[in-house]
Amino acid sequence: MITHSLRPRPRVPSHGFGTTLILLCLCSFVVAGFAPSMRFLEHLPRVAGDAAEAPARNDALFFEMPLDHFGSTAGTFKNRYWVNETYYKPGGPVFLFDSGEQNAEPLLPYYLQEYHGLSATMRLAKRYNGLAILWEHRYYGDSLPFPIDENTTAEQWQFLTTDQALEDVVYFANKFSLLHAHGPENSTVISGAADTSSSLHPSNIPWIWLGGSYPGVRGALLRVRNPETIFAAWASSAPVHAQVDMAAYYKAAERSLTRNCSADWVAVTRFVDDTLRNGTVEETADLKFRLLRARSDEITKEQAANASDVSAAGVLMDPLNFYQYYGFDASVLPFCNVLETRNSTITPFETGIASNLGIDTALDAFLTAIEVVNYDAIPGDADDPVQDRSWMRQYCSEYGFYQRGDPDNPVSIETSFRSLERFQEECNSAFPQGLPPSPAVDKVNKYGGWNMTPSNVLFTNGEFDPWRTMGLASIESNSPMRTPSVAVPRCNVAPEFPSFFGLTHANMVHVSDLRVLLTPDANHTDFKTVGFYSPVSQEPFYSGLGLFELALDEWLPCFGQDADPMKFDGEAIFQG
């Protein structure tokens, strides 16, 4: 790997060349290194406990979780979670917000305490007098059965599976009581037999799941797998269909580009791939130097020559680093404008530079645009090696989502060096033992994948979210082409296939609706300050929340009717 420093370069405003290109639209896409990342990219600064505007404290709690729910391996680990009782009244539901594949602690003030904006979890807790829980996934944050690093063994990794992590939630819900949350110093380890007499047991009170992206997948799977535990779920941007080949990820980006920018991007990518694959030693070394120098002027020719083909060609993907959350207008349009005007020196050609001035001129303009806009220098939080390695283990073992380039696609803008074989090589190198030959996606898709029909689940998506391609709202040619409906279905009755209960937010991107920022502030000013909310519009939050509230108004009164209708006080949840 080549490391390099970056020099400051002039930044192009997102609307500075708004009249130079023909088409504008909001689309979504992200490149997170080489990994298929669903994790949201919100920069959540630690909130000082003594700050004047700091939210009330909610100390971490720990649950003694079995390491192995299904086998004979003994042992437990401490699974971390947090509770907010602000709006809770006896008879109200439990609202569980899942943090998914990351350290959950930075989410606490923003999603369980509503620091700098509103969260769907707490708005629902207030409306229905509910108890709010923030849940941390095993093998992330402080919920670690073993130390996570390059020395973690295959025997230790074997307990990081979809089903083990889902069963964690079931096991926890069956044993949770507020008595545990009120322990000494508000930090108690709990375990033991299920307490069905508890007022908060899922048989006595509805547990409602909220999650976006991978946590949204988990909520949908739990409604299929354990409807007796999770009564309802809001699954935002949930790619419920696991697939090894996810070349479709880039199609949203390809559809969004203007005609000239698309033509030049395709031409430059094909030229770079062909030269690196078939050029002479001198030609490939020169091209690698040109490519990598667009990121840093401190790169040497020797360093460039020793760089891998995929590393050098990957420079062409830099303009898509923040596409998944900001879409075309804010994140890629500045690049396309610098490219097509050759940094404001020519009038754009409708068909692009390559077809009018030649491929070498187009490549030079492309690399100049990367250098000027300089996405690589945008500041943000450092990578978390624990969550990066744990998520890599998950997608290498069960999810796939290999976002490869497609050389057979005539409008592909991703280098073909990012191949399925390359992804698998990376997985095998990181985890030499314990992986299947290819990700075992059947372990996820056994719950239905694109064809799942759970009841009591709201599926929301962004129109241009690349993860929509693996969700129920997928429009890819190999998907069932299902149709979302905003008509609230009857309680515990699945919508008739191919329909599903859902909402697709027009022009929106990845997980744009679980939080809303009401007033811009210093913590939310650049491309890495975005997460489970839309930086483009506040509407997804209110439309998604409103639809889910309509659904809960319909579903909650039916809780427990098949068993003991007296176990749930249907009126208590609506008390002011």
Secondary structure, DSSP 8 states (H G I E B T S, - for coil): -------------TTTTTTSSS---------BTTB---S--B------TT-TT-------EEEEEES-SSSS---EEEEEEEEE-TT--TT--EEEEE--SS-SGGGIIIIIS-TTSEEHHHHHHHHTT-EEEEE--TTBTTB-SS--STT--HHHHTT-SHHHHHHHHHHHHHH--HHHHTSGGG--EE-SS--TTSTTSTTTS-EEEEEESHHHHHHHHHHHH-TTT--EEEEES---S-EEE-GGGGHHHHHHS-HHHHHHHHHHHHHHHHHHHHS-HHHHHHHHHHHHHTT-TT--HHHHHHS-HHHHHGGGGGGGTTHHHHHIIIIIHHHHHHHHTTTTTS---TT-SHHHH-HHHHHHHHHHHHHHH-GGG-------HHHHHHHHHHIIIIIEEE----TT-TT--S-TTS-HHHHHHHHHHH--SS--SS--THHHHTT-GGG---SSEEEEEETT-GGGGGSTT--STTS---EEE-S---TT----TTEEEEEEETT--TT-SSEE-SS--TTS-STTB--SS-SS-SHHHHHHHHHHHHHHHHHGGGTTTTS-GGGS-TTGGG--
